[in-house]
Amino acid sequence: MSTSRRAAVLGSPIAHSLSPALHRAAYAELGLADWSYDRFEVDEAALPGFVEGLDGSWAGLSLTMPLKRAIIPLLDAVSATAASVEAVNTVVLTDDGRRIGDNTDIPGMIAALRERGVEKVESAAVLGAGATASSALAALAVICAGPVTAYVRSPERAEEMRGWGARLGVDVRIADWAEGARAFAAPLVVATTPAGTTDALVPDVPPAPGILFDVLYEPWPTALAAAWSARGGAVVGGLDLLVHQASLQVERMTGLRPAPLAAMRKAGEAALAAR
């Protein structure tokens, strides 16, 4: 009987995903020659049919936008971490056919910061209020001792962030996006916005800033990350997050620990350099 196992990342768009490079590097390092990892273009409408079509060879799925919430009704169980932000980026398919949802973005953020020596901060700022911002708040619930100021564009987004803060036990304070430069006084700034959004804030980066966690990995460095580094600040990037969350996915799907973080990071860097 074949022992080959399958896993894949689903989303739309998906062609840009680095997940195959990271997971395949992990499989090679772990000696899992009979494991494969692919990418599939799947939107919300196609997701139920795709999931129902999975057979016993499947070990797990990685989910990216717009599927992190859409997958939840299709699962048998969801971890407390994923439930806290209503977002699943990892599905483990068990031997008895159950689908277990988890979120590795949150512990991945914490691990990426701890890798750079960030264990606790007294306060923080979050730029943006989308799906990634809720995961950032969940991570900050662990490492931030004081208030988190969220810089947002609309009253609707402000209300969402207040709601997430109340749910996660984070003291969220709201500021208008137009005042975004004030965020740079915080010891930790988490930028969760799409490419180019923070470019206008670059001239306001102060001398000797604190820590910037910019969740983007392409293009890299972002204008903000480059300016931050030039002024002597520490920068944690989107590839750091991607590698840490993917390593946790590998561990959950394969049952092998620890995942080969260095090999995965090297594969991610090579894949980005080749673009």
MOSULSUL-V409067 format. One record per pair of residues at least 12 apart in sequence whose C-alpha atoms are under 10 Angstrom apart, sorted by the first residue. I is the first residue (numbers start at 0). J is the second residue. D is the distance in whole Angstrom. If there is no record, write none. Layout:
i-><I/I>
j-><J/J>
d-><D/D>
This chain:
i-><1/1/2/2/2/3/3/3/3/3/3/3/3/4/4/4/4/4/4/4/4/4/4/4/4/4/5/5/5/5/5/5/5/5/5/5/5/5/5/5/6/6/6/6/6/6/6/6/6/6/6/6/6/6/6/6/6/6/6/6/7/7/7/7/7/7/7/7/7/7/7/7/7/8/8/8/8/8/8/8/8/8/8/8/8/8/8/9/9/9/9/9/9/9/9/9/9/9/9/9/9/9/9/9/10/10/10/10/10/10/10/10/10/10/10/10/10/10/11/11/11/11/11/11/11/11/11/11/12/12/12/12/12/12/12/13/13/13/13/13/13/13/13/14/14/14/15/15/15/15/16/16/16/17/17/17/17/17/17/17/17/17/17/17/18/18/18/18/18/18/18/18/18/18/19/19/19/19/19/19/19/19/20/20/20/20/20/20/20/20/20/20/20/21/21/21/21/21/21/21/21/21/21/21/21/21/21/21/21/22/22/22/22/22/22/22/22/22/22/22/22/22/22/22/23/23/23/23/23/23/23/24/24/24/24/24/24/24/24/24/25/25/25/25/25/25/25/25/25/25/25/25/26/26/26/26/26/27/27/27/28/28/28/28/28/29/29/29/29/29/29/31/34/34/34/34/35/35/36/36/36/36/36/37/38/38/41/41/41/41/41/42/42/42/42/43/43/43/43/43/43/43/44/44/46/46/46/46/47/47/47/47/50/50/50/50/51/53/53/54/54/55/55/55/55/55/56/56/57/57/57/57/57/57/58/58/58/58/58/58/58/58/58/58/59/59/59/59/59/59/59/59/59/59/59/59/59/60/60/60/60/60/60/60/60/60/61/61/61/61/61/61/61/61/61/61/61/61/61/62/62/62/62/62/62/63/63/63/63/64/64/65/66/66/66/67/67/67/67/67/67/67/67/67/67/68/68/68/68/68/68/68/68/69/69/69/70/70/70/70/70/70/71/71/71/71/71/71/71/71/71/73/73/73/74/74/74/74/74/74/74/74/75/75/75/75/75/76/76/76/76/76/76/77/77/77/77/77/77/77/78/78/78/78/79/79/79/80/80/80/80/80/80/80/80/80/81/81/81/81/81/81/81/81/82/82/82/83/83/83/83/83/83/83/84/84/84/84/84/84/84/84/84/84/84/84/84/85/85/85/85/86/86/86/86/86/86/86/86/86/87/87/87/87/87/87/88/88/88/88/88/88/88/88/89/89/89/89/89/89/89/89/89/89/89/90/90/90/90/91/91/91/91/92/92/93/101/101/102/102/102/102/103/103/103/103/103/103/103/103/103/103/104/104/104/104/104/104/104/104/104/104/104/104/105/105/105/105/105/105/105/105/105/105/105/105/106/106/106/106/106/106/106/106/106/107/107/107/107/107/107/107/107/107/107/107/107/108/108/108/108/108/108/108/108/108/108/108/108/108/108/108/109/109/109/109/109/109/109/109/109/110/110/110/110/110/110/111/111/111/111/111/111/111/111/111/111/111/112/112/112/112/112/112/112/112/112/112/113/114/114/114/115/115/115/115/115/117/117/117/118/118/118/119/119/119/119/119/119/119/120/120/120/120/120/120/120/120/120/120/120/121/121/121/121/121/121/121/121/121/122/122/122/122/122/122/122/122/122/122/122/122/122/122/123/123/123/123/123/123/123/123/123/123/123/123/123/123/123/123/123/123/123/123/124/124/124/124/124/124/124/124/124/124/124/124/124/124/124/124/124/124/124/124/124/124/124/125/125/125/125/125/125/125/125/125/125/125/125/125/125/125/125/125/125/125/126/126/126/126/126/126/126/126/126/126/126/126/126/126/126/126/126/126/127/127/127/127/127/127/127/127/127/127/127/127/127/127/127/127/128/128/128/128/128/128/128/128/128/128/128/128/128/128/129/129/129/129/129/129/129/130/130/131/131/131/131/132/132/132/132/132/132/132/132/133/133/133/133/133/133/133/134/134/134/135/135/135/135/135/136/136/136/136/136/136/136/136/136/136/137/137/137/137/137/137/138/138/139/139/139/139/139/140/140/140/140/140/141/141/141/143/143/143/144/144/145/145/145/146/146/146/146/146/147/147/147/147/147/147/147/147/147/147/148/148/148/148/148/148/148/148/148/148/148/149/149/149/149/149/149/149/149/149/149/149/150/150/150/150/150/150/150/150/150/150/150/150/151/151/151/151/151/151/151/152/152/152/152/153/153/154/154/156/157/157/157/157/157/158/160/160/161/177/178/179/179/179/179/180/180/180/180/180/180/180/180/181/181/181/182/182/182/183/183/183/183/183/183/183/183/183/184/184/184/184/185/185/185/185/186/186/186/186/187/187/187/187/187/187/187/188/188/188/188/188/188/188/189/189/189/189/189/189/189/190/190/190/190/190/190/190/190/190/191/191/191/191/191/192/192/192/193/193/194/194/194/194/194/194/194/194/195/195/195/195/196/196/196/197/197/197/197/197/198/198/198/198/198/199/199/200/200/200/201/201/201/201/201/201/201/202/202/203/203/204/204/204/204/204/204/204/205/205/205/205/205/206/206/206/206/206/206/207/207/207/207/207/207/207/208/208/208/208/208/208/209/209/209/209/209/209/210/210/210/210/210/210/210/211/211/211/211/211/211/211/211/211/212/212/212/212/212/212/212/212/213/213/213/213/213/213/213/214/214/214/214/214/214/214/215/215/215/215/215/215/215/216/216/216/216/216/216/216/216/216/217/217/217/217/217/218/218/219/219/219/219/220/220/220/221/224/238/238/238/238/239/239/241/241/241/242/242/242/242/242/242/242/242/242/243/243/243/243/245/245/245/245/246/246/246/246/246/246/247>
j-><33/56/33/34/56/31/32/33/34/35/56/57/58/31/32/33/34/35/36/55/56/57/58/59/252/253/33/34/35/36/37/53/54/55/56/57/58/59/60/252/19/22/23/34/35/36/37/38/56/57/58/59/60/61/90/91/92/249/252/253/19/22/35/36/37/38/39/57/58/59/60/61/62/22/36/37/38/39/40/41/59/60/61/62/63/88/89/37/38/39/40/41/42/46/49/60/61/62/63/64/65/66/67/88/38/39/40/41/42/43/46/61/62/63/64/65/66/67/39/40/41/42/43/62/63/64/65/66/39/40/41/42/63/64/65/38/39/40/41/42/62/63/64/38/39/40/38/217/271/274/38/63/270/38/216/238/241/242/245/266/267/268/270/271/36/37/38/61/241/242/245/263/266/267/35/36/37/38/245/266/267/270/36/37/263/264/265/266/267/268/269/270/271/36/241/242/245/246/249/259/260/262/263/264/265/266/267/268/270/34/35/36/37/242/245/246/248/249/258/259/262/263/266/267/35/36/37/249/262/263/266/259/260/261/262/263/264/265/266/267/245/246/249/250/258/259/260/261/262/263/264/266/249/253/258/259/263/259/262/263/258/259/260/262/263/253/255/256/257/258/259/253/56/57/58/253/57/58/57/58/59/60/61/60/60/61/62/63/64/65/66/64/65/66/69/64/65/66/67/68/69/70/66/69/66/69/70/73/69/70/72/73/70/73/74/98/73/92/96/92/96/92/93/94/95/96/92/94/91/92/93/94/96/252/90/91/92/93/94/96/98/251/252/253/89/90/91/92/93/98/99/100/248/249/251/252/253/88/89/90/91/92/98/100/248/252/87/88/89/90/91/100/101/102/103/245/248/249/252/86/87/88/89/90/102/86/87/88/89/88/130/130/86/87/88/81/85/86/87/88/89/100/101/102/130/81/82/84/85/86/87/88/130/85/86/87/86/87/88/89/90/100/85/86/87/88/90/98/99/100/101/98/99/100/87/90/91/92/97/98/99/100/96/97/98/99/100/90/97/98/99/100/101/89/90/98/99/100/101/102/99/100/101/102/100/101/102/100/101/102/103/104/105/106/134/137/100/101/102/103/104/105/134/137/100/101/102/102/133/134/137/163/166/167/102/105/130/131/132/133/134/135/136/137/163/166/167/102/130/133/134/100/101/102/103/104/130/131/133/134/99/100/101/102/103/104/100/101/102/103/104/244/245/248/101/102/103/104/244/245/247/248/249/251/252/102/248/251/252/248/251/252/253/251/252/252/248/251/134/244/247/248/134/240/241/243/244/245/246/247/248/251/131/134/135/137/138/240/241/243/244/245/247/248/131/133/134/135/136/137/138/139/141/240/243/244/134/135/137/138/141/240/243/244/247/134/138/239/240/241/242/243/244/245/246/247/248/134/135/137/138/139/212/214/235/237/239/240/241/242/243/244/135/137/138/139/141/142/240/243/244/138/239/240/242/243/244/212/235/236/237/238/239/240/241/242/243/244/138/142/210/211/212/234/235/236/239/240/142/235/239/243/210/233/234/235/239/142/187/210/141/142/143/139/141/142/143/144/145/187/139/141/142/143/144/145/146/185/186/187/210/142/143/144/145/146/147/185/186/187/139/142/143/144/145/146/147/148/170/184/185/186/187/188/136/139/142/143/144/145/146/147/148/149/171/182/183/184/185/186/187/188/189/210/136/139/146/147/148/149/150/171/172/173/174/179/181/182/183/184/185/186/187/188/189/190/211/139/147/148/149/150/151/171/173/174/179/182/185/187/188/189/190/191/192/212/148/149/150/151/152/174/176/179/180/182/188/189/190/191/192/196/197/213/149/150/151/152/156/157/160/176/179/189/190/191/192/193/196/197/149/150/151/152/153/155/156/157/158/159/160/190/191/192/151/156/159/160/191/192/193/191/192/190/191/192/214/149/160/163/189/190/191/192/214/159/160/162/163/164/167/191/163/167/191/189/190/191/212/214/149/160/163/164/167/168/169/170/171/189/163/164/166/167/168/169/167/169/167/168/169/187/189/164/167/168/169/170/167/168/169/169/170/187/169/170/169/170/171/164/169/170/171/172/164/169/170/171/172/173/182/185/187/188/160/170/171/172/173/174/175/181/182/185/188/161/171/172/173/174/175/176/179/182/188/189/172/173/174/175/176/177/178/179/180/181/182/190/173/174/175/176/177/178/179/174/175/176/177/175/176/173/175/173/171/172/173/174/175/173/172/173/173/200/200/197/199/200/203/197/199/200/201/202/203/204/205/200/203/204/200/203/204/200/203/204/205/208/209/210/211/227/204/205/208/209/208/209/210/211/208/209/210/211/208/209/210/211/212/233/234/208/209/210/211/212/213/234/210/211/212/213/214/235/236/211/212/213/214/215/223/224/236/237/212/213/214/215/237/213/214/215/214/215/214/215/216/217/218/219/221/222/218/221/222/223/221/222/223/213/221/222/223/224/221/222/223/224/226/222/223/222/223/226/221/222/223/224/225/226/227/223/226/223/226/223/224/226/227/229/230/232/226/227/230/231/232/226/227/229/230/231/232/227/228/229/230/231/232/233/227/228/230/231/232/233/227/230/231/232/233/234/227/228/231/232/233/234/235/223/224/227/228/232/233/234/235/236/224/233/234/235/236/237/239/240/234/235/236/237/238/239/240/235/236/237/238/239/240/241/235/236/237/238/239/240/241/236/237/238/239/240/241/267/268/271/236/237/238/271/274/237/271/236/237/238/271/234/236/237/236/236/264/267/268/271/264/267/263/264/267/259/260/261/262/263/264/265/266/267/258/260/263/264/258/260/263/264/258/259/260/261/263/264/260>
d-><9/9/7/9/8/9/8/5/6/8/7/9/10/9/10/6/5/6/9/8/5/6/6/9/10/9/9/6/5/6/8/10/10/9/6/5/6/7/9/10/9/9/10/8/6/5/7/9/9/6/6/5/6/8/10/9/10/10/8/10/7/9/8/5/4/5/7/9/9/7/5/6/9/10/8/6/5/6/9/9/9/6/4/6/7/9/9/9/6/5/6/6/8/9/10/7/6/5/6/8/9/8/10/10/8/7/6/5/6/9/9/9/6/5/6/6/6/9/8/5/6/6/9/10/8/6/7/8/9/6/8/8/9/8/9/7/7/6/8/10/10/8/9/8/8/8/10/9/10/10/8/9/10/10/10/9/8/9/10/9/6/10/7/8/8/8/8/8/8/9/7/10/10/8/9/6/6/7/10/10/9/10/9/9/8/9/10/6/6/10/9/7/10/9/9/7/7/8/9/10/9/8/5/7/9/6/6/10/9/10/9/7/9/9/7/8/9/7/10/10/10/7/9/10/7/6/9/10/10/8/9/8/10/10/6/6/9/9/6/9/9/8/7/10/7/6/8/9/7/6/10/9/8/9/9/9/10/10/9/10/9/7/10/7/9/10/8/9/10/8/8/9/10/10/9/9/10/10/10/10/9/9/10/10/10/9/10/10/10/9/8/9/7/7/9/9/7/6/10/9/6/8/10/9/8/8/7/9/9/8/9/7/9/8/10/9/9/9/10/10/9/8/9/7/9/7/9/9/9/7/9/9/10/10/9/6/5/7/8/10/10/9/6/7/7/5/4/5/8/9/9/10/9/9/9/6/9/8/6/5/7/8/10/9/9/8/9/6/5/6/9/10/10/10/10/9/8/10/10/10/7/4/6/8/10/10/9/6/9/9/9/10/9/8/8/9/8/5/5/6/9/10/10/9/9/10/10/9/6/5/6/9/10/10/9/9/9/7/9/10/9/8/8/8/7/10/10/10/10/7/10/8/10/9/10/8/10/10/8/5/6/7/10/6/5/6/8/10/8/7/5/6/9/10/9/9/6/4/6/9/8/6/5/8/10/8/9/10/7/6/8/10/8/9/10/8/7/5/5/8/9/9/9/10/9/8/8/9/9/9/8/9/8/7/9/9/9/10/10/6/7/10/9/7/8/9/8/9/10/9/10/9/8/7/10/9/8/10/9/8/10/6/5/5/8/9/8/6/5/7/7/9/10/9/5/6/7/9/9/9/9/7/10/9/9/9/9/9/8/9/7/6/9/10/8/9/9/9/9/9/9/9/10/10/10/8/5/8/9/6/7/10/9/7/9/10/9/7/8/8/5/9/9/10/9/9/6/7/9/6/5/9/10/9/10/8/9/10/9/7/10/9/8/7/8/10/9/8/6/8/8/5/4/8/8/7/10/8/7/9/6/9/9/9/10/9/8/6/9/10/7/8/9/9/6/8/8/8/9/9/10/10/9/8/10/7/9/9/7/9/9/9/6/6/9/9/6/9/10/9/9/10/8/10/7/10/9/9/9/9/9/10/10/8/9/7/10/8/9/9/9/6/9/9/8/5/6/7/10/10/9/10/6/5/6/8/10/9/7/7/10/9/6/5/5/8/9/9/8/9/9/9/6/6/5/5/6/8/10/10/6/7/7/9/10/8/10/7/9/8/7/5/6/9/10/8/9/9/5/6/5/6/8/10/10/10/8/5/5/6/8/9/9/10/10/9/9/6/8/9/6/8/6/5/6/8/10/10/7/6/5/6/9/10/10/10/9/8/10/9/6/5/6/7/9/9/9/6/5/7/10/10/8/7/10/8/7/6/5/6/7/10/8/9/7/6/5/8/9/10/9/8/10/9/7/6/5/9/9/10/7/8/6/8/9/10/6/8/10/8/6/10/8/8/9/8/9/9/7/8/10/9/10/9/6/8/8/9/8/9/8/8/6/8/10/9/7/10/6/8/9/10/9/10/10/7/9/8/10/10/9/9/8/7/7/9/7/10/9/10/8/8/9/6/9/8/10/10/9/10/8/10/10/9/7/7/6/9/10/10/9/9/10/9/9/9/8/7/9/10/7/5/6/7/9/7/6/5/6/9/10/9/10/10/10/8/6/5/6/7/10/10/8/9/9/9/7/6/5/6/8/9/9/9/10/10/9/6/5/5/5/8/8/6/10/9/8/10/7/6/5/5/9/9/9/9/6/5/8/8/9/10/9/10/10/9/6/8/9/9/9/8/8/10/10/9/10/7/9/10/9/6/9/9/6/7/9/10/9/10/10/10/10/10/8/7/7/7/8/9/9/10/9/8/7/8/8/7/8/10/8/5/6/9/9/6/5/6/7/10/10/10/8/6/5/6/8/10/9/6/5/6/8/9/10/7/6/5/6/8/9/10/10/10/9/7/6/8/10/9/8/8/9/8/10/7/9/8/7/10/8/9/9/8/8/9/10/10/10/10/9/8/7/10/8/6/6/10/10/9/9/9/7/10/10/7/5/9/9/6/8/9/8/10/10/8/10/7/7/10/8/10/9/8/7/10/9/10/9/9/5/7/8/8/9/9/6/5/6/9/7/9/7/7/5/8/9/10/9/5/7/9/9/10/10/6/5/6/8/9/7/7/9/7/6/5/6/8/9/9/6/5/6/8/9/9/7/6/5/6/10/10/9/8/6/4/8/9/7/9/10/7/4/7/10/9/9/6/4/5/9/9/8/10/10/9/10/8/9/8/10/10/9/8/9/9/9/10/8/10/9/8/8/7/8/10/8/10/10/9/9/10/7/9/10/6/6/10/10/8/9/7/9/9/9/9/8/10/5/7/6/10/8/10/10>
